[in-house]
Structure formats: C-alpha cells, structure tokens
Amino acid sequence: MPHSALAPGAVAVVTGGASGIGLAAAARFAARGMKVAIADLPGEKLEAAAARLAGLAAGGAADVLAVATDVSELSDIERLEGEVADRFGGTDVLLNNAGIQPGSALFGPLENWEKVIAVNLWGIILGSRVFGPKMIARGKPGLIVNTGSKQGITTPPGDPAYNVSKAGVKVFTEALAHELRNTEGCAVTAHLFIPGFVFTPLAASGRTEKPAGAWTAEQTVDFMLERLDAGDFYILCPDNDVTRALDEKRIAWAAGDIIANRPPLSRWHKDYAEAFAAFVKGG
C-alpha cells in the first residue's frame, strides 16, 4: 500500500528540485496528485521545472510552487518553509536532496570543502531542523527523506570532501530517525535515500547519453517510493552495474576494517586485493 503521506492532496517539498533525482521525484509526486514545492538556485532551470510540473499536477500551476533557495543558508530554508506553509498549509513530505560534487583533494582548495559540506550536509541538517518540528506539530503522517550516497558508507578514495559530507548525512539521518520515533505523538519518520549510479547532471561528467550501467533518475525514484511504501529506513538502490548483493559485500568489508583492524580503505590497499576479491566471491 502507498505510504499515507504520499496520498493525493499531500504536500511535498523537494530541494535540488530543478533537475536530476529531485525533478524526477517532484514529477512523481505531482503525478500522484500531490502538491509540490521545489527549491533550487534561481534561474531558467527552476522556472522550466516548475512549468513541467504544472503540466503534471492535478491542479496545474496552482499546485506547484518554485522557490529560489540556497539550502546552505538558514534564512533561505526558513523562508522556504514559510512560503510552503502560506501556500499549501504545511509540509507532509520533505526530500532533502540538494547536493553538489565539484571534486576535492585532501589538501586541495579549502573552498571546495566548504561549499560541499555547506550544501550536502548543512543543507540537510537545516532542512530537517526547520521543517521537522512543524511537520511533527501537524500530527499527520509525514516523511523526511535525506539523500545520502554509497560514498558516505564505503568512502572510496578520490573525493574526500564529498565522502565526509555524505557520511555526515548518514549519521545525522540515523539520529533523526531515533529522535522522531522517541517523540511522543510523532507520526513523522526519517529515511536515508542511497542512490546507486544514476545518470543525472551531477554524475554526467560531460556525457550526453546514459551509460549502460546507470539507472535513470526516474528508475531511482520509483525504487525509493517502493521502499518508502515498505517502510525501509536504508533505501539502498542498485543499478545496472551493481547488485544489492555486491553493495552488501562492499559495505560489510568496509565495516570489517575496524573489526579486523585492517588498514583503512583496505579494499583499495594492494596487500588486501586478493582477500577482498575472495570475500566478494564468498570465500
């Protein structure tokens, strides 16, 4: 059965809603008869996304709100929440999805680190803190879905700032879920959305055609909705390259570095290559 917060007439807010997974999610919400607010940086993309959603929403443009928002700014998030409340009466579903990945090196430009953590981590913390109490006070079933990443769990070398931000999203969302389930009278739940390889502007890297291994944003959102209906907290998405079983092996190996006292990131350590390959094969 569909989650009761995803019913026609309910209100969904999607950050990073002008493209990629955010826009795909907003489109699915609109097609379900929900009222949708998308937040993204100002510009033509945001305007075009709002026009597309108006063509899908049951009430047309009246059921769609586009708000220019910098999710790393508390005042912007507060304004977003206020505009949604004024227009639609409140929020039932919050998808904290805005994210950036400009690339980083451990001792590279500090500016990249600051931007990534401000958007990817602080954007989710601020969104959850501003919207969460108002959603609880409504006394209705609600969902807060935060977009994480497998890179925040297995933390592969190559982009440490992004890994740190997404690892923080995982830890924060786990704490949020615990807080919500222990809040008397709270009907709002938190969920960690963990996409696989998805062909979006964030991951395109200049490509114009979807790689065979990638899922579309729509496939990924459909999986998210299916698992929300099932009540999952960890929404771990496969793709055309990586199965759920392989993801589980990689995650277990990463956690095993601590238990077995292996070197950190031993999956990429030359002395452990054979052991990891055997582990994946089940040996």
Secondary structure, 3 states (H helix, E strand, C coil): CCCHHHCCCCEEEEECCCCHHHHHHHHHHHHCCCEEEEEECCCHHHHHHHHHHHCCCCCHHHHEEEEECCCCCHHHHHHHHHHHHHHHCCCCEEEECCCCCCCCCCCCCHHHHHHHHHHHHHHHHHHHHHHHHHHHHCCCCEEEEEECCHHHCCCCCCCHHHHHHHHHHHHHHHHHHHHHHCCCCCCEEEEEEECCCECCCCCCCCCCCCCCCCECHHHHHHHHHHHHHHCCCEEECCCCCCCHHHHHHHHHHHHHHHHCCCCCCHHHCHHHHHHHHHHHHCC
